[in-house]
Amino acid sequence: MTPQQSELARRRLWLGITNVGLWVLMAAMGLCCLVSCDTRGMGFRHLGPIFVTVLATQAVFDLVGGIQLMPGPRPSVTTFLRRWSRGVFGHTLVLATVGIVSALSLRLTGGFGAGIVLTTTALVLGRRQLLRAVAGGVIVEQTRDGETFLTVALDDPAFTGGIVGLGRRAKSLLPADWMCTLPEPELAVESTRRRWQIAHSLPARAFMLVLLWNLLGTSIGTEVFQFAARPPAVALGGHACWMTLWAFASLLVLPALSRKAVFAADHAATGSGHDPRAWITRFPTLVGEDGSPDAAVQAIFYPVPSAETRLRQMAHPSTGFVSGNLARTNLYYSWATFTLLGRAVHCNVGRPALWVFPPSA
């Protein structure tokens, strides 16, 4: 990465830390109010202004991340606002739906677990359609060398696509410009890495582990704060606050568990006869981040290790259980827990396409 890219990545990191930190602080204050204040008179009519205020505050961070701290080539302000408005509308509509389903889940089952299962399942089944709704990306199916994969043309330089679907019928989604700009050996490396992940059911494994993680979180929160015994509007607001803190905990814990999947896929490419070193070196310039020389920062904020770390790890065979890309998988599925953190982290803020497919390796 160039010094300019590194400086931009550092500034985006601090923007994300500030953005996430604000919502964590607000969530903690909300829970304190729930415990210590008389909230019996609070109804759903009070949630509307709170919801609008939250979205307006997040918009300020989005504008900074999407206009001032966007890597080149930057779109014009008008173009950005048009694309961002579309993304915000889609994201807000999904969050509103999640809120309604969550409220119904509490009413019918006494908890939010059923709602999380339903909305998380809907997110995995509708991810292709949601990418089009939020980012305007039209997915095209292609066949190359006997392999069927998906491509989509989007302007965000950090969009890496990912794996769409679960199980052996899942398909790799690649940025359309990679097909034209990447050297064939490097494209073959990334295709091999993704085929290995699909063959070993890593997307399905990550999906199940993330779902269990979020179900554990909502179970703890519902029990500790007695949401079932509170007015529905109060319970829904408390659930959003608690799951924001739970999602924040995942930002601290899950990156360390996710890096093993990156190393294992790199080794799989080598085992298939490819040399992944050129691709690993190029990858940071595409996504605009390359970990951090600070071990603590690297461990917490970067589930995709730096190129130096990945190259060094090539000499050490990957063994043991591989959980999959839990950290950035949860950024997307955290929508189902009624939080904004999947949109607020440093890699995603102000970039609607990445709300659906965060950068991954």
C-alpha positions in Angstrom: 0.0 0.0 0.0 1.1 3.6 -0.7 1.6 6.0 2.2 -1.6 7.8 1.1 -3.6 4.6 1.3 -2.1 3.7 4.7 -3.0 7.2 6.0 -6.6 6.9 4.6 -6.9 3.5 6.2 -5.8 4.9 9.6 -8.3 7.7 9.4 -11.1 5.4 8.5 -10.2 3.1 11.4 -10.5 6.1 13.8 -13.8 7.0 12.2 -15.1 3.5 12.7 -13.9 3.4 16.3 -15.7 6.7 17.0 -18.8 5.6 15.3 -19.0 2.2 17.0 -18.0 3.8 20.3 -20.8 6.3 20.1 -23.5 3.6 19.7 -21.9 1.4 22.4 -22.1 4.4 24.8 -25.7 5.2 23.8 -26.7 1.5 24.2 -25.1 1.4 27.7 -26.9 4.5 28.7 -30.2 3.1 27.3 -29.9 0.0 29.4 -29.0 2.1 32.5 -32.2 4.1 31.9 -34.2 0.9 31.5 -33.0 -0.4 34.8 -33.2 2.8 36.9 -36.0 4.9 35.3 -39.8 4.5 35.3 -40.4 3.4 31.7 -44.0 2.1 32.1 -45.5 5.0 30.1 -43.2 4.4 27.1 -45.0 3.2 24.0 -44.2 2.5 20.3 -45.0 6.2 19.5 -41.8 7.1 21.4 -39.6 4.7 19.4 -40.2 6.6 16.1 -38.4 9.8 17.1 -35.6 7.7 18.6 -35.3 5.7 15.4 -35.2 8.8 13.3 -32.5 10.4 15.5 -30.4 7.3 15.4 -30.5 7.2 11.6 -29.8 10.9 11.2 -26.8 10.6 13.5 -25.5 7.6 11.5 -25.9 9.6 8.3 -23.3 12.1 9.5 -20.7 9.3 9.9 -21.8 7.9 6.5 -21.2 11.2 4.8 -17.7 11.5 6.3 -16.8 7.9 5.4 -18.3 8.0 2.0 -17.2 11.5 0.8 -14.2 12.7 2.7 -12.6 9.3 3.5 -13.5 7.3 0.4 -10.5 6.0 -1.6 -10.1 7.0 -5.2 -11.5 7.2 -7.7 -14.1 9.0 -5.7 -17.6 9.6 -7.1 -19.0 13.1 -7.2 -21.0 14.2 -4.2 -24.2 14.0 -6.2 -23.4 10.5 -7.4 -22.5 9.4 -3.9 -25.7 10.9 -2.4 -27.9 9.2 -5.0 -26.3 5.8 -4.3 -26.1 6.3 -0.5 -29.8 7.4 -0.4 -30.8 4.1 -2.1 -28.7 2.1 0.3 -30.1 3.9 3.4 -33.7 3.4 2.2 -33.1 -0.3 1.8 -31.2 -0.7 5.0 -33.8 1.3 7.0 -36.6 -0.8 5.5 -34.9 -4.0 6.5 -34.3 -2.7 10.1 -37.9 -1.6 10.4 -39.0 -5.1 9.3 -36.7 -6.7 11.8 -38.2 -4.5 14.5 -41.7 -5.6 13.6 -40.7 -9.2 13.5 -38.9 -8.9 16.8 -41.9 -7.3 18.5 -44.1 -10.1 17.2 -41.6 -12.7 18.4 -41.7 -11.2 21.9 -45.4 -11.1 22.0 -45.9 -14.7 20.7 -43.0 -16.5 22.3 -41.9 -14.3 25.2 -38.5 -13.7 23.6 -36.6 -12.5 20.6 -35.0 -15.8 19.6 -37.6 -16.8 17.1 -37.5 -13.4 15.4 -33.7 -13.6 15.1 -33.9 -17.1 13.5 -36.5 -15.9 11.0 -34.8 -12.7 10.0 -31.3 -14.3 9.8 -32.7 -17.0 7.5 -34.4 -14.3 5.4 -31.0 -12.5 5.1 -29.2 -15.5 3.9 -31.9 -16.4 1.4 -32.3 -12.8 0.1 -28.7 -11.6 0.0 -28.5 -11.4 -3.8 -31.7 -9.4 -3.9 -30.7 -7.2 -1.1 -27.4 -6.3 -2.8 -29.4 -5.1 -5.8 -31.8 -3.2 -3.6 -29.2 -1.5 -1.4 -26.3 -1.1 -3.9 -28.0 -1.4 -7.3 -25.8 -4.3 -8.3 -27.2 -6.7 -10.9 -25.7 -10.2 -10.4 -24.8 -12.1 -13.6 -24.1 -15.8 -13.7 -21.0 -16.9 -15.8 -19.2 -20.0 -16.6 -15.4 -20.2 -17.0 -13.2 -23.3 -17.4 -16.2 -25.4 -16.3 -16.8 -23.4 -13.1 -20.1 -21.5 -12.6 -19.7 -18.3 -10.6 -21.4 -14.9 -10.2 -20.2 -11.4 -11.0 -21.5 -7.9 -10.2 -20.4 -4.5 -11.4 -20.1 -2.0 -8.5 -17.9 1.1 -8.2 -16.7 0.6 -4.6 -13.0 -0.4 -4.9 -13.2 -2.4 -1.6 -16.0 -4.6 -2.7 -14.7 -8.2 -2.8 -18.0 -10.0 -3.2 -18.1 -13.3 -1.3 -19.9 -16.6 -1.2 -23.6 -16.6 -1.9 -25.7 -19.3 -0.4 -24.9 -22.3 1.9 -23.7 -25.8 1.3 -22.3 -27.3 -1.9 -24.7 -25.3 -4.1 -23.2 -22.0 -2.9 -21.5 -19.9 -5.6 -18.6 -17.4 -5.5 -19.6 -13.8 -6.2 -16.7 -11.7 -7.7 -16.5 -8.0 -8.7 -16.9 -7.8 -12.5 -13.8 -5.6 -12.9 -11.6 -8.3 -11.4 -12.4 -10.5 -14.5 -10.7 -7.8 -16.7 -8.0 -6.3 -14.5 -6.6 -9.2 -12.5 -3.9 -11.4 -14.0 -5.1 -14.9 -14.7 -2.9 -16.7 -12.1 -4.2 -14.4 -9.3 -7.8 -14.8 -10.3 -7.2 -18.6 -10.3 -5.8 -18.3 -6.8 -8.9 -16.5 -5.4 -11.3 -18.9 -7.3 -9.5 -21.8 -5.8 -9.6 -20.3 -2.3 -13.4 -19.9 -2.6 -14.0 -23.3 -4.0 -12.2 -24.8 -1.1 -14.3 -22.8 1.4 -17.5 -24.0 -0.3 -16.3 -27.6 -0.5 -15.6 -27.5 3.3 -18.9 -25.8 4.1 -17.2 -22.8 5.7 -20.0 -20.3 4.8 -22.6 -22.7 6.4 -20.4 -23.3 9.4 -20.0 -19.5 9.9 -23.7 -18.9 9.5 -24.6 -21.5 12.1 -22.0 -20.3 14.6 -23.0 -16.7 14.2 -26.7 -17.6 14.6 -25.9 -19.5 17.8 -23.8 -16.6 19.0 -26.7 -14.2 18.5 -29.3 -16.5 20.0 -27.1 -16.9 23.1 -26.8 -13.1 23.3 -30.6 -12.5 23.1 -31.3 -15.3 25.6 -28.9 -13.7 28.1 -30.3 -10.2 27.6 -34.0 -11.3 27.8 -33.3 -13.2 31.0 -31.1 -10.5 32.7 -33.3 -7.5 31.8 -36.6 -9.4 32.0 -37.8 -8.1 28.7 -40.8 -10.4 28.6 -42.2 -8.7 31.7 -41.8 -5.1 30.3 -44.0 -3.1 28.0 -43.4 -4.2 24.4 -41.8 -0.8 23.3 -39.5 -0.8 26.3 -38.5 -4.4 25.7 -37.8 -3.7 22.0 -35.6 -0.7 22.8 -33.8 -2.6 25.5 -33.2 -5.5 23.1 -31.7 -3.2 20.5 -29.4 -1.7 23.2 -28.4 -5.1 24.6 -27.7 -6.6 21.2 -25.6 -3.6 20.2 -23.4 -4.4 23.2 -23.4 -8.0 22.2 -22.4 -7.2 18.6 -19.6 -5.0 20.0 -18.4 -8.0 22.0 -18.3 -10.0 18.8 -16.1 -7.2 17.2 -13.6 -7.9 19.9 -13.7 -11.7 20.0 -14.5 -13.0 16.5 -11.7 -11.5 14.4 -9.2 -13.7 16.2 -11.3 -16.8 15.3 -11.7 -15.7 11.7 -8.1 -15.3 10.6 -7.5 -19.1 10.6 -10.0 -19.4 7.7 -7.9 -17.0 5.7 -4.7 -18.9 6.4 -6.4 -22.2 5.6 -7.7 -21.0 2.2 -4.2 -19.7 1.3 -2.8 -23.1 2.1 -5.5 -24.7 0.0 -4.5 -22.6 -3.0 -0.9 -23.7 -2.6 -2.0 -27.3 -2.2 -3.8 -27.0 -5.6 -0.7 -26.0 -7.3 -1.0 -22.3 -7.3 1.3 -19.7 -5.9 -0.8 -17.2 -3.9 2.0 -14.8 -2.9 1.3 -12.3 -5.7 -2.4 -12.3 -4.9 -1.9 -11.9 -1.2 0.5 -8.9 -1.9 -2.1 -7.2 -4.2 -5.1 -7.8 -2.0 -4.5 -4.9 0.5 -4.3 -2.4 -2.4 -7.7 -3.5 -3.6 -9.5 -3.3 -0.2 -7.6 -0.3 1.1 -6.4 -1.9 4.4 -3.5 -4.0 5.4 -3.9 -4.9 9.0 -1.8 -3.0 11.6 1.8 -3.3 12.9 0.3 -3.0 16.3 -0.5 -6.6 17.4 -3.5 -5.5 19.6 -5.0 -3.4 16.9 -4.5 -6.2 14.4 -6.1 -8.7 16.7 -9.2 -6.6 17.3 -10.0 -4.7 14.2 -8.6 -6.8 11.3 -10.2 -10.3 10.7 -8.3 -10.2 7.4 -4.6 -10.4 8.4 -2.0 -8.2 6.8 -0.2 -9.4 3.7 3.0 -9.8 5.7 1.2 -12.0 8.2 -0.4 -14.1 5.5 2.9 -14.6 3.7 4.7 -15.5 6.9 1.9 -18.0 7.8 2.5 -19.8 4.5 5.4 -21.6 6.1 3.2 -23.0 8.9 0.6 -25.6 7.9 -3.0 -24.9 9.0 -4.4 -27.5 11.4 -7.4 -28.0 13.6 -10.9 -26.7 13.4 -11.6 -23.8 11.0 -14.7 -21.8 12.0 -15.0 -19.7 8.8 -15.1 -15.9 8.5 -17.2 -15.3 11.7 -16.3 -11.6 12.2 -17.4 -10.2 8.9 -20.2 -12.8 8.5 -21.7 -11.3 11.7 -21.4 -7.8 10.3 -24.2 -8.7 7.8 -26.3 -11.0 10.0 -26.2 -8.5 12.9 -28.9 -6.7 11.0 -31.2 -9.4 12.3 -30.4 -8.3 15.9 -31.7 -4.8 15.4 -28.3 -3.0 15.6 -26.4 -0.5 13.4 -22.9 -1.8 14.1 -22.6 -3.8 10.9 -22.9 -0.4 9.1 -20.8 1.6 11.5 -17.5 -0.3 11.5 -14.5 1.2 9.8 -14.6 -0.9 6.6 -18.3 -0.3 6.0 -19.2 3.2 7.1 -20.7 5.2 4.2 -20.4 2.3 1.7 -23.8 0.6 1.1 -22.4 -2.3 -1.0 -20.2 -3.3 1.9 -23.1 -3.4 4.3 -24.3 -6.5 2.4 -20.9 -8.0 1.6 -18.1 -6.7 3.9 -14.6 -7.0 2.5 -13.4 -10.6 3.0 -10.6 -12.9 2.0 
